[in-house]
């Protein structure tokens, strides 16, 4: 009998060690839930799950003054270029835009911008502009034809970034804005763009969040905040 008990002792000790490690892991992953934000444990520190509506400062319903960005399709570029003043035409030719080049962006002498795109209706047609245009804006897209319904959504998708794992993300006082803002075209439905962006940002955040910090307690905290 005594021999049997002694033979089981190592297994019992191993089981106790496993239970202690499991308890410690569960405690380290236990989410903290301050009011209004989702905070998880990340590497011993506090990890704030980013807000899924952080695109809002970059999509404006209205603005008193906005810099124009003329959107030019390939089919209309030659006629548009021929109608420019000689100075503007020579300037664009010197910049390598004597012919259409998709996704090109140029500052015109009259201090407006020209953006060349083969298909403005594509979902990511304007997603590069928030990080390519200087300053905070605001900017306004100008079209020869009615703008695509996804123009605002495309712009908002280009404002996505995930910096929750980089420590302090507060911008410096003299740092330039990371993304430019857009005055949403009147033909675009702001509510539709907002719903799509909120869902897309949340989905991307869930993908980018470290797998080790997305255990069941942390995931439950996020899903409960919906």
Secondary structure, DSSP 8 states (H G I E B T S, - for coil): -HHHHHHHHHHHHHHHHHHHHHHHHHHHH--B--TTS-EEEETTEEEE---TTTTGGGEES--SS-EEEEEE-HHHHHHHHHTS-HHHHHHHHHTT-SS--TT-EEE-TTS-EEEE-S-TTSTTTTTTHHHHS-SS--EEEE-SS---TTHHHHHHHTT----TTSS-----TT---SS--EE--TTS-HHHHHHHHHHHHHHHHHHHS-GGG-SHHHHHHHHHT-
